[in-house]
Amino acid sequence: MDGNHVVSHAAGSTYGIDSYPTQSNLVVRNSCVGHAFNFTVDSDDTFGPIVTTVGMLATNGADAHPWANFSR
């Protein structure tokens, strides 16, 4: 899963990107907004860091990671 933008517009929508119970997924460069659980990844998935920073992103660390996923 690469480059998706998932937004919840309905009350009660609980999951954004949910890769469970599938196996061996690659989850990078996505953003999810407004879900109770924006990212639910399976234990054998490979994924970029999930960034929850508010305001300006840092220029190093997870905020600047090229494969980061963003959760708001």
N, C-alpha and C positions, 0 to 999 in steps of 0.2 A: 504494500500500500504506500503510494508515493504521491505527495502533492495534493492531497484532498483537503477541502474545507468543509467541516460538518457543523451545522448550526441547528440548535433546538429551538423551534418556534412554538412548540406545544407543551403545555403543562403535563407532567408525568413522563416525558421522554427521558429515560434514565441513562442510556448508553450512546456514546459517540462512535468511536472506533472500538470494536470488540472482536478480537481475533480468537477468542476461546470458543469452541474446542478444536479449531483447526490447528495445524502443526507447521512449524518451521517457516513462519512468515517473516518478511522484512518490512518494518514499519518506520518510514523516514519522511521528514519534511511535510508533516500534516498539521492542521490546526483544528481544534474542537472547541466549541463555545456553547455554554449554557446547559450542559448535561450534568446529572448527578455524578456520573462516572465518565469523564471525557475519553480516557484511554484505559482499556482493559486488555492487556496483552498476555498471551499464554507463556508459560515458563520456558518453552523452547524457542520462542521468537527472538529475532535480533531486531533491536530498535534504537533509534537515536534518543538522547535525553529528552525528558518531558519538562519543558520550561514553563513555569508559572509566574515569572517575573511580571510585576506591574510597573508601568512607567518605562523609562529608557532602559534598553537592554545593555548589558555589560559588553565590553569589547573582548572579553576572554571568558574561558570556562564554558559551562553548558549554554549560556545565552548566545554565544557566538559559534557554537558547534554547527558545522555544515549539514549535519543530518538531524538537527533538533526538531522535535515535535512541540507544538505550542498548545497549552491548555488554559482557557479563560473561563 
